[in-house]
Structure formats: structure tokens, C-alpha cells
């Protein structure tokens, strides 16, 4: 039994390595959709195996907490960065489809009416058709629409050129 635990303990570091290498490679290859998805899938699978091993072993699995806890932090960071980047890209695609050129898109954190933190973007965009410049907010609460965000224009700043 101790040999099996030893093997699982040292094998878990290989899975932690998969998570860390996937995270580091993601920064280099995130602009390529296949690599973006593939690296995240590899990190997710490694994290799932680590978590399953820890819980399925019961009390003996507590030794796996040494590699699992730090790798969970790295995995959650990876997941948050990837989600933020994908949401940013979705907003830019929406703007292009609706006829806008985004000149500024800044992410902020706000307190919602339900007293929880949510991400919100400040957007400044120029409408292609007439050159009007608009500013507003992009609300990212998932319950708003099936896109996962809603654009609320606050003001028209002026016209370009």
C-alpha cells in the first residue's frame, strides 16, 4: 500500500507539471484556437485526475493535498484569464458585427445590486456608418442575455474626423 501511495504522490507531480506547462504555453499560443482549447483541456483533465485521486483515496489521499492545493490555484488563475480573454474577444466580435470599431475597452469590477462582485467593461466605440463616437458599459452578468453580456450606451461623445 505504501508503494502505491508513493507512486501516486510522485505521479501527481507529473500532473502538476502538465497544468503548469499548459498554463505557460497558453501565453505563447493563446491566439491559435486549437492550442487555446487543447491546453485548457489538458490542464482540466490533469486537475480532474488530481482531484479524483485525492477524494477517492479518502484519508490516504490527504498526502496528495501537497501538490493539489497549489495546482488548484494555478488552474483557477488559468481558467479566469482564459475566460476573461474569451469574453473580451466576444465583445470585439459583437462590435464588428454591429458596425462599430472599438477604440477603448477597459475591464473593471463593480458591486451588483445583489451585493456580489461582477466584471464590467467600459467601452468607447466609433460607429462605421456615420462616424459617431459612443461610450458605454458592457454588463457581463450571464443572466442578461444568451451572449453572456449586454452593451448599454451611456452617451454619444461626438463624431470622428
C-alpha positions in Angstrom: 0.0 0.0 0.0 2.8 2.4 0.8 4.4 1.8 -2.6 1.1 2.6 -4.3 0.8 5.8 -2.3 4.4 6.7 -3.1 3.7 6.1 -6.8 0.5 8.2 -6.7 2.3 11.0 -4.8 5.2 11.3 -7.2 2.9 10.7 -10.2 0.7 13.7 -9.1 3.7 15.9 -9.6 3.7 14.9 -13.2 0.1 16.0 -13.4 1.0 19.3 -11.7 3.7 19.7 -14.4 1.0 19.2 -17.1 -1.0 22.0 -15.5 1.9 24.4 -15.2 3.3 23.7 -18.7 -0.2 24.1 -20.2 -0.5 27.5 -18.4 2.9 28.7 -19.5 2.4 27.5 -23.1 -1.0 29.2 -23.2 0.6 32.6 -23.0 2.6 31.8 -26.1 -0.1 30.0 -28.1 -3.4 31.6 -26.9 -4.1 33.3 -30.3 -4.4 29.9 -32.0 -7.9 28.5 -31.2 -6.8 24.8 -31.3 -3.9 25.4 -28.9 -6.1 27.6 -26.6 -8.7 24.9 -26.3 -6.2 22.0 -26.3 -4.0 23.4 -23.5 -7.0 24.2 -21.4 -8.4 20.7 -21.9 -5.1 19.2 -20.9 -4.9 21.3 -17.7 -8.6 20.5 -16.9 -8.0 16.7 -17.3 -4.9 16.8 -15.1 -6.8 18.8 -12.5 -9.7 16.3 -12.6 -7.4 13.3 -12.2 -5.7 15.0 -9.2 -8.9 15.9 -7.5 -10.4 12.4 -8.1 -7.3 10.8 -6.8 -7.4 12.9 -3.7 -11.1 12.2 -2.9 -11.2 8.5 -4.0 -8.3 7.7 -1.7 -10.1 9.1 1.3 -7.8 9.7 4.3 -4.8 8.3 2.5 -5.4 10.9 -0.2 -4.6 13.8 2.1 -0.9 13.3 1.1 -2.0 14.4 -2.4 -3.0 17.8 -0.9 0.6 18.9 -1.1 0.6 19.0 -5.0 -3.2 19.5 -5.4 -3.6 22.7 -3.5 -1.0 24.8 -5.3 -2.0 23.4 -8.7 -5.7 24.3 -8.0 -4.6 27.9 -7.5 -2.7 27.8 -10.8 -5.6 26.1 -12.6 -8.2 28.6 -11.3 -5.9 31.5 -12.4 -5.6 29.9 -15.8 -9.3 29.5 -16.1 -10.1 33.1 -15.1 -7.5 34.5 -17.5 -8.9 32.4 -20.3 -12.5 33.3 -19.6 -11.7 37.0 -19.5 -9.8 36.8 -22.8 -12.6 34.9 -24.5 -15.2 37.4 -23.2 -13.1 40.3 -24.4 -12.8 38.7 -27.8 -16.6 38.1 -27.9 -17.3 41.8 -27.2 -14.9 42.8 -30.0 -16.6 40.3 -32.4 -20.1 41.7 -31.4 -18.9 45.3 -32.0 -17.6 44.4 -35.5 -20.8 42.6 -36.4 -22.9 45.6 -35.2 -20.8 48.0 -37.2 -18.6 49.5 -34.5 -14.8 50.0 -34.3 -13.8 49.7 -30.6 -11.3 52.3 -29.6 -11.2 51.5 -25.9 -12.3 48.5 -23.8 -11.3 48.5 -20.2 -12.4 45.9 -17.6 -13.4 47.0 -14.1 -15.0 45.3 -11.2 -18.3 46.6 -9.7 -20.7 45.6 -6.9 -24.0 44.4 -8.3 -27.4 45.1 -6.7 -27.3 41.6 -5.2 -24.0 42.6 -3.3 -21.6 40.4 -5.3 -18.6 41.4 -7.4 -19.0 41.3 -11.2 -16.9 42.3 -14.1 -17.9 45.2 -16.3 -16.3 46.8 -19.2 -16.1 50.5 -20.2 -16.4 50.8 -23.9 -15.7 53.6 -26.4 -16.5 52.8 -30.0 -17.0 54.6 -33.3 -19.9 53.6 -35.5 -18.7 52.9 -39.0 -21.8 54.1 -40.8 -21.8 57.8 -39.6 -18.6 58.1 -37.5 -20.4 58.8 -34.3 -18.4 58.0 -31.2 -20.3 56.4 -28.3 -19.3 55.5 -24.8 -21.0 53.0 -22.5 -20.8 49.9 -20.4 -20.7 46.2 -21.1 -22.5 44.3 -18.4 -21.3 40.7 -18.1 -23.8 39.0 -15.9 -24.7 35.7 -17.6 -28.4 36.1 -16.8 -28.6 39.2 -19.0 -28.6 37.5 -22.5 -27.6 34.4 -24.2 -24.4 36.1 -25.4 -23.2 36.5 -21.7 -23.1 40.3 -21.9 -25.2 43.3 -22.7 -24.0 46.7 -24.0 -25.6 49.8 -22.5 -24.6 53.0 -24.3 -24.4 56.0 -21.9 -23.6 58.9 -24.2 -22.6 60.0 -27.7 -19.2 61.7 -27.4 -19.1 63.2 -30.8 -18.1 62.4 -34.4 -14.8 61.2 -35.8 -12.7 63.5 -38.0 
